Amino acid sequence: MPRRDRIIFCALAALVACGGSQQTKAAKHSVYDADFTVVYTAALEATRTLYPTLDENVGPGRIQTAWHQVLFGGANDDSDMGQRMTLPTNGMMPGVSPTGAMMSPAAAAGGMPTQLANKRYFIRFDVSVIGGRPWRVKVIGHASEWDPGAAMPVEMHGANKPPWLDPRIEQLQVAIYKKISQYAKPAHEDEDDDTKPVAEELPKTDPSEFKGIPGEAAKRLAALKDTLARRDYAGLRPQLADDIVWSLGGGTGADMAMAMWQADPAQFDAMTAVLGTGCAPDGARVRCPAGEPAAGAYQIVIEARAGVWQVTSFVKAE
């Protein structure tokens, strides 16, 4: 390439990079002076375009994508966003078929690139429209890795955080910003605290909402309700007993329960609905709803295990 052309090319590349940097900064530090519906719809459409399998709850303004598998462009590709793509998993964990049956490792890895046969990487997002007008859109990305034989992927934190996570977070932030940039205005310092967890910015359930049951049980149900509202899967797992019953057909075990429920996110909505039906003690247990459930209805049962209240059953009555 002639020297003059190289100079022009480099100048154009620098201009594009500068523009992209400015847009990324604006996306990170803007609030949107528009109706909630306008902002939420833009966030939903942008998220669904990039990560089509998701669960959305317009009431509290939250969108949670399923885990989408990150595919690599080549054996040496470990950072180039342009060489990556994602594959929606429909919320299912590796090794679980669409029917819920366990698959053999060979079947689960079938059709995957050789470099992914031994380890797989996943990404998901929590997108929240929070505050009041002007609204703030908060995007939190999660990465996980799965090894053959593991029941579930392990989320990657701290030093294990992959280099491709932040660029993908920015990609989604910019996609949302582009849809509603006409309503954007710079955020004030008190509106622009990305270090504050979304959980602290959302309403929390008062344990006194659950009346007539032991205080610690009420705290567990309040925490469970908030965890379900956030779709905080990592936070939900410790609230489940290891031998939780999740199917009257004999389904037991917390890891398998989590896999099945994430394959069908409607189960989480069913749990939330059940917590609003009224709970009552039944000996050493607490049932929601109280008594024997009607046919076709769900019921949550919690019990104290070694002094800690946990969910020991969530099934639909026959």
VMD Tcl script that draws the C-alpha trace (Angstrom):
set ca {
  {0.00 0.00 0.00}
  {1.49 3.43 -0.93}
  {2.52 5.66 1.96}
  {-0.19 8.25 1.23}
  {-2.89 5.58 1.24}
  {-1.57 4.14 4.48}
  {-1.77 7.59 6.11}
  {-5.36 8.06 4.94}
  {-6.30 4.56 6.11}
  {-4.78 5.11 9.55}
  {-6.50 8.47 9.90}
  {-9.88 6.95 9.04}
  {-9.28 4.07 11.46}
  {-8.43 6.54 14.23}
  {-11.57 8.55 13.46}
  {-13.76 5.44 13.64}
  {-12.12 4.34 16.89}
  {-12.60 7.81 18.37}
  {-16.26 7.86 17.34}
  {-16.79 4.41 18.77}
  {-15.10 5.40 22.03}
  {-17.28 8.51 22.37}
  {-20.41 6.50 21.70}
  {-19.41 3.87 24.24}
  {-18.79 6.57 26.85}
  {-22.17 8.14 26.12}
  {-23.89 4.76 26.40}
  {-22.29 4.14 29.79}
  {-22.99 7.55 31.27}
  {-26.42 8.57 29.99}
  {-29.93 8.62 31.39}
  {-33.03 8.74 29.21}
  {-35.72 11.40 29.52}
  {-38.61 9.44 28.03}
  {-41.56 7.36 29.18}
  {-40.63 4.11 30.89}
  {-42.27 2.09 28.10}
  {-40.07 3.74 25.46}
  {-36.86 3.02 27.34}
  {-37.81 -0.52 28.36}
  {-38.95 -1.45 24.84}
  {-35.67 -0.18 23.36}
  {-33.66 -2.16 25.89}
  {-35.72 -5.28 25.20}
  {-35.43 -5.02 21.41}
  {-31.68 -4.37 21.47}
  {-31.07 -7.23 23.89}
  {-33.24 -9.67 21.96}
  {-31.43 -8.84 18.70}
  {-28.06 -9.84 20.18}
  {-29.22 -12.51 22.64}
  {-32.58 -13.87 21.43}
  {-33.33 -16.27 24.29}
  {-34.41 -14.23 27.28}
  {-36.94 -13.76 30.04}
  {-38.45 -10.32 30.56}
  {-40.52 -8.79 33.33}
  {-41.84 -5.36 32.38}
  {-43.29 -4.69 35.86}
  {-39.97 -4.14 37.65}
  {-38.19 -3.29 34.37}
  {-35.88 -6.29 34.22}
  {-34.61 -8.44 31.36}
  {-32.56 -11.61 31.91}
  {-31.04 -13.47 29.00}
  {-30.44 -17.20 29.05}
  {-26.87 -18.46 28.98}
  {-25.67 -18.15 25.37}
  {-22.68 -20.19 24.33}
  {-19.68 -18.19 23.12}
  {-18.15 -19.74 20.00}
  {-14.61 -18.97 18.92}
  {-13.45 -18.19 15.39}
  {-10.22 -20.16 15.63}
  {-7.85 -21.99 17.92}
  {-5.79 -18.85 18.56}
  {-8.75 -16.51 18.84}
  {-9.15 -15.42 22.46}
  {-9.95 -11.72 22.32}
  {-11.21 -10.54 18.93}
  {-14.87 -9.59 19.21}
  {-15.23 -9.68 15.45}
  {-14.39 -13.39 15.42}
  {-16.92 -14.36 18.08}
  {-20.52 -15.39 17.94}
  {-22.97 -16.69 20.50}
  {-25.28 -19.64 20.36}
  {-28.45 -19.48 22.48}
  {-28.81 -22.43 24.83}
  {-32.50 -21.78 25.48}
  {-31.64 -21.58 29.14}
  {-30.51 -25.20 29.28}
  {-27.38 -26.38 30.95}
  {-24.87 -28.49 29.03}
  {-25.73 -32.17 28.97}
  {-29.52 -31.67 29.14}
  {-31.58 -32.34 26.03}
  {-34.59 -30.20 25.00}
  {-36.84 -32.86 26.56}
  {-35.02 -32.62 29.89}
  {-33.28 -36.00 29.58}
  {-29.62 -36.28 30.43}
  {-27.36 -36.69 27.41}
  {-24.11 -38.56 27.13}
  {-20.94 -36.41 26.98}
  {-20.44 -37.47 23.38}
  {-23.98 -36.46 22.42}
  {-23.71 -33.17 24.28}
  {-20.48 -32.32 22.43}
  {-21.74 -33.54 19.05}
  {-21.30 -31.06 16.26}
  {-19.19 -28.69 18.34}
  {-15.78 -27.43 17.17}
  {-12.87 -29.53 18.40}
  {-11.49 -26.74 20.57}
  {-14.82 -26.58 22.45}
  {-15.22 -30.32 23.02}
  {-13.44 -30.20 26.38}
  {-14.49 -26.81 27.72}
  {-17.30 -24.43 26.86}
  {-17.91 -20.78 27.64}
  {-21.21 -19.00 28.19}
  {-22.46 -15.45 28.62}
  {-25.68 -13.96 29.92}
  {-26.96 -10.49 30.85}
  {-29.14 -8.79 33.42}
  {-30.58 -5.56 32.00}
  {-32.50 -3.24 34.32}
  {-34.39 0.00 33.70}
  {-34.16 1.68 37.09}
  {-34.69 4.91 38.97}
  {-37.36 7.27 37.65}
  {-37.59 9.65 34.73}
  {-34.94 10.20 33.46}
  {-34.39 6.42 33.49}
  {-31.07 4.64 33.75}
  {-30.35 1.38 31.92}
  {-27.95 -0.87 33.79}
  {-26.30 -3.78 31.96}
  {-24.54 -6.49 33.96}
  {-22.79 -9.31 32.11}
  {-21.91 -12.75 33.47}
  {-19.47 -15.28 32.03}
  {-19.16 -18.94 32.93}
  {-17.16 -21.98 31.89}
  {-18.17 -25.62 31.82}
  {-15.96 -28.68 31.99}
  {-17.08 -32.17 30.92}
  {-18.58 -34.05 33.83}
  {-19.60 -30.91 35.73}
  {-23.27 -30.62 36.64}
  {-23.38 -26.89 35.88}
  {-21.12 -24.16 34.48}
  {-19.03 -22.20 36.98}
  {-19.29 -18.43 36.86}
  {-15.99 -16.64 36.20}
  {-15.12 -13.89 38.68}
  {-12.12 -11.78 39.62}
  {-8.87 -12.96 38.06}
  {-10.84 -15.54 36.06}
  {-12.97 -12.89 34.37}
  {-12.49 -13.43 30.59}
  {-11.22 -10.58 28.37}
  {-14.22 -10.90 26.07}
  {-16.84 -10.05 28.71}
  {-16.42 -6.25 28.97}
  {-16.46 -5.69 25.18}
  {-19.72 -7.60 24.95}
  {-21.21 -5.58 27.79}
  {-20.26 -2.40 25.94}
  {-21.67 -3.81 22.70}
  {-25.09 -4.25 24.33}
  {-24.93 -0.86 26.05}
  {-24.24 0.85 22.73}
  {-26.99 -1.12 20.96}
  {-29.52 0.14 23.52}
  {-28.15 3.69 23.38}
  {-28.47 3.83 19.59}
  {-32.20 3.09 19.80}
  {-32.98 5.93 22.22}
  {-30.05 8.34 21.85}
  {-32.48 11.16 21.06}
  {-33.66 10.99 24.69}
  {-30.18 10.71 26.20}
  {-28.75 13.26 28.59}
  {-25.58 13.11 30.70}
  {-26.13 11.41 34.03}
  {-25.51 13.28 37.25}
  {-22.93 11.82 39.58}
  {-25.59 10.41 41.92}
  {-27.31 8.72 38.94}
  {-24.12 7.24 37.53}
  {-22.91 4.86 40.23}
  {-22.17 1.61 38.41}
  {-20.47 0.19 41.49}
  {-23.79 -0.05 43.32}
  {-25.38 -3.49 42.82}
  {-28.79 -3.51 41.15}
  {-30.04 -5.53 44.11}
  {-29.49 -2.49 46.33}
  {-31.47 -0.28 43.96}
  {-34.52 -2.54 43.78}
  {-37.28 -2.75 46.40}
  {-36.74 -5.50 48.97}
  {-39.46 -7.70 50.37}
  {-40.31 -7.09 54.02}
  {-40.32 -10.43 55.90}
  {-43.37 -9.20 57.85}
  {-45.31 -9.78 54.62}
  {-45.26 -13.47 55.60}
  {-47.40 -13.62 58.72}
  {-47.99 -16.44 61.20}
  {-44.74 -18.31 60.55}
  {-41.35 -18.37 62.35}
  {-39.28 -15.23 61.87}
  {-36.35 -17.00 60.21}
  {-38.72 -18.78 57.84}
  {-40.26 -15.42 56.91}
  {-36.77 -14.05 56.19}
  {-36.04 -17.02 53.93}
  {-39.27 -16.54 51.96}
  {-38.59 -12.80 51.58}
  {-35.05 -13.49 50.36}
  {-36.38 -16.17 48.00}
  {-38.93 -13.76 46.53}
  {-36.24 -11.11 45.90}
  {-33.85 -13.69 44.43}
  {-36.52 -14.89 42.00}
  {-37.35 -11.32 40.98}
  {-33.69 -10.75 40.06}
  {-33.35 -14.16 38.38}
  {-30.25 -14.54 40.54}
  {-29.55 -18.19 39.77}
  {-26.29 -18.25 41.71}
  {-28.07 -16.79 44.71}
  {-30.97 -19.24 44.43}
  {-28.90 -22.42 44.61}
  {-27.82 -22.06 48.30}
  {-31.46 -21.56 49.27}
  {-32.30 -25.04 48.02}
  {-31.79 -28.22 50.02}
  {-29.41 -30.61 48.27}
  {-32.18 -33.25 48.21}
  {-34.99 -30.90 47.13}
  {-37.95 -32.66 45.48}
  {-38.85 -30.95 42.22}
  {-41.05 -33.59 40.58}
  {-43.66 -35.97 41.95}
  {-42.27 -38.49 39.47}
  {-39.18 -38.85 41.61}
  {-37.10 -35.84 40.55}
  {-34.72 -34.88 43.35}
  {-31.47 -32.98 43.72}
  {-30.75 -29.25 43.65}
  {-28.38 -29.21 40.67}
  {-30.81 -31.06 38.43}
  {-33.64 -28.85 39.70}
  {-31.70 -25.74 38.69}
  {-30.97 -27.21 35.25}
  {-34.63 -28.07 34.65}
  {-35.96 -24.74 35.90}
  {-33.53 -22.74 33.79}
  {-34.64 -24.79 30.79}
  {-38.18 -23.54 31.50}
  {-37.96 -20.06 33.11}
  {-41.75 -20.09 33.59}
  {-41.01 -22.21 36.65}
  {-39.52 -19.15 38.34}
  {-42.68 -17.15 37.65}
  {-44.68 -20.02 39.17}
  {-42.52 -19.89 42.30}
  {-43.08 -16.15 42.63}
  {-46.82 -16.57 42.22}
  {-46.92 -19.28 44.89}
  {-45.19 -16.99 47.40}
  {-48.11 -14.60 47.09}
  {-50.76 -17.19 47.94}
  {-50.25 -17.18 51.71}
  {-48.00 -19.46 53.77}
  {-48.61 -21.35 56.99}
  {-46.69 -23.69 59.32}
  {-47.24 -27.43 59.04}
  {-45.40 -29.02 61.94}
  {-41.70 -28.30 61.44}
  {-42.33 -27.14 57.87}
  {-43.86 -24.11 56.18}
  {-46.06 -24.54 53.13}
  {-46.97 -21.97 50.46}
  {-49.88 -22.12 49.90}
  {-51.09 -23.52 53.20}
  {-52.53 -27.03 53.42}
  {-52.79 -29.47 50.56}
  {-52.53 -27.85 47.12}
  {-55.28 -28.20 44.54}
  {-54.68 -30.49 41.57}
  {-52.45 -28.80 39.03}
  {-51.24 -26.18 41.51}
  {-47.68 -25.65 42.69}
  {-46.55 -25.62 46.31}
  {-43.28 -24.61 47.97}
  {-42.20 -26.29 51.18}
  {-39.36 -24.95 53.35}
  {-37.77 -26.61 56.36}
  {-34.98 -25.81 58.80}
  {-31.89 -27.86 58.02}
  {-29.12 -27.53 60.62}
  {-30.72 -24.28 61.72}
  {-30.98 -22.86 58.19}
  {-34.31 -22.65 56.38}
  {-34.16 -24.07 52.84}
  {-36.58 -25.03 50.10}
  {-37.09 -28.78 50.33}
  {-39.88 -29.16 47.77}
  {-41.36 -27.34 44.80}
  {-43.77 -29.53 42.86}
  {-47.09 -29.39 41.03}
  {-49.84 -31.44 42.65}
  {-51.50 -34.13 40.56}
}
mol new
graphics top color blue
foreach p $ca { graphics top sphere $p radius 0.5 }
foreach p [lrange $ca 0 end-1] q [lrange $ca 1 end] { graphics top cylinder $p $q radius 0.2 }
display resetview
